[in-house]
Amino acid sequence: MKRTITMLLMGLLAMLITSCGGGSGGSSEATTPTPADSAPVADIGVSPTTSVETGAVVSLDGSGSSDPDGDSLTYAWILTSPAGSSAALISPSAPYSSFTPDLVGTYTVQLVVNDGADNSPAATVVVTAATNPNDADNDGDGVTENQGDCDDANVAIHPGATEICGDGIDQDCSGADLTCPVDPNDADNDGDGVTENQGDCDDANAAIHPGATEICGDGIDQDCSGADLVCPVDPNDVDDDSDGYTENAGDCNDANTAIHPGATENCGDGIDQDCSGADLICPVDPNDVDNDSDGYTENAGDCDDTNANISPNTTWYKDADGDGYSDGTTQGPICSRPAGYSYQVELTATAGDCNDANAAINPGATDIPNDGIDQDCSGADLLWFPAASSLPDTGQTGDYTATFGEDSDYTINPPSYTDHGNGTVTDNVTGLMWQQGNDAVAHNWYQANGVAEATSNPGGATDVCGNLTLAGYTNWRLPSKKELVSILDLDVYNPAINAVVFPGTELSSYWSSTSPTRATPPTPGTCTSTVASSATAIRRSTTMSVVCAEDSGSMIWLFGPLVILIRVQPGRVRPTHHLLVIAPFP
């Protein structure tokens, strides 16, 4: 780069001279050309070839490198190692570097220096690494000469070997042979810290020496006192019957091995086997023992003396359906369990079951909204409208009288919908999700509601609402008549529905989950109809639009959306209960 810049400047200067009439006849000043840059020279500072032992540090010195122009130098060291080597250069871009050969073989080191414009030719040194012979364990004793083995041809000689005194051999490589004691009795042969000259009367047994614990009467002089310790003369310290207890240790009959503290006591035999001070008194009758500690024995009327919850004082609570909740009916106190009754700890609650013939109905059950059944015994069925504030306005905006009080005079919860763009709409007031599309297939009430009926829906094979999959949901259901009313828009008619939210709605009659009490539907567009006597007949024979939900009461007639599904939103109605509208009345 430096050389290129110099040549460009010289060319520019020549052009200026020419343009000014340079040559003869001009008065230009003489110029001195810039000298060319010279390449630097790399110098490693060691012999081109050298030999070392593996593990030895090879130091490299590139400080002798130079540049003829006096420019500052940068350094680049390059190491080529044998295959498998992990050797690496230390400070590869500094004047000084080093590396440690870890494998036998050839290592090539190159140094290239740069003066900012040019690289030097590479300076090279070849390092041959060989194994240090003193690192080999020639006798296989686990220690090399470099690790202190003073005779690497003899496996018995190395640091840590057992030293034999007085044999002229330095087995443990300590520097000299071990000097043997002048007197063998000064050697502590059993390692108990005492030699024979110090009073050890048995230097082959570490348990025998002056100061050891003496055991009386065993014939052994453990403490080297000169004789075995004589045991106490007290006869009560002698275990005469060999049952492990002496009289001083509590044996009340040291002539009978079956009598001693801890022995099994036999009641009523007049013998104090366990030396407790008296014979054990036997119960008059085994049935007088209260085995379950409930205060009653079998002779006192306990019909189950293994269960403290059952006794003549037990109160039994009726739980006929076995759901863990009683309706509060009791029997007792009596001992025997009446059929269909449980004692207190077997139950979750001893009262409150409002239908003790159905295990699905109790205070701990989940109430299914709008099915007309009080599953949780709260006193009423759960309705999907959690509060009056969730009731939508009717949509009426026009006044029909001059008297204040019509629907148009109040604005509490104006109709509001969210179109999800996936065939579903959410009513933002009630929280219900509805289907927008039409099913265009007629069904009877049993088929639409998924109810089994021998004539119209054998075995419940058809469940139009329950089998629907829409917008990723699979748990749709028929809405109740109240839920259907919630989407009416009383500001319009034929049909009375928001045509923007529910486009293409046809004028028709619709089923709800409510079991019908009318035998014929009304004429679309009218508000009256004939009441018939057979609800079963209309459920079987009539096919019409369907709205799937849960409620009690009679069927309603809605001239609104043909195929609409509604889904319960979390916080509005309990999850997993979903709603569906299907099938027009033909």
Secondary structure, DSSP 8 states (H G I E B T S, - for coil): -HHHHHHHHHHHHHHHHHHTT-SSS---------------B----S-SEEEEETT--EEEE-TT-B-TT----EEEEEEE--TT-----BSTTSSEEEE---SSEEEEEEEEEE-SS-B---EEEEEEEE--GGGS-TTSSS--TTTT-S-TT-TT-STT----TTSS--TT-SSS-----SSGGGS-TTSSS--GGGT-S-TT-TT-STT----TTSS--TT-SSS-------GGGS-TT-SS--TTTT-S-TT-TT-STT----TTSS--TT-SSS-----S-GGGS-TT-SS--TTTT-S-TT-TT-STT--EEE-TT-SSB--S-EE-S-SS--TTEE-GGG-SBSS--S-TT-TT-STTS---TTSS--TT-SSS---S--SGGGS------S-SSSSTTSGGG--SS---EEE-SSSEEEETTT-EEEE-S-----B-HHHHHT--BTTTBGGG---TTTT--BTTB-------HHHHHTT--TTS-SS-S-TTTSTT-----EE-SS----SS---TT-S-----S-HHHHHHH--BEEEE----S------S-SS---EE-TTTS-TT-B-EEE----
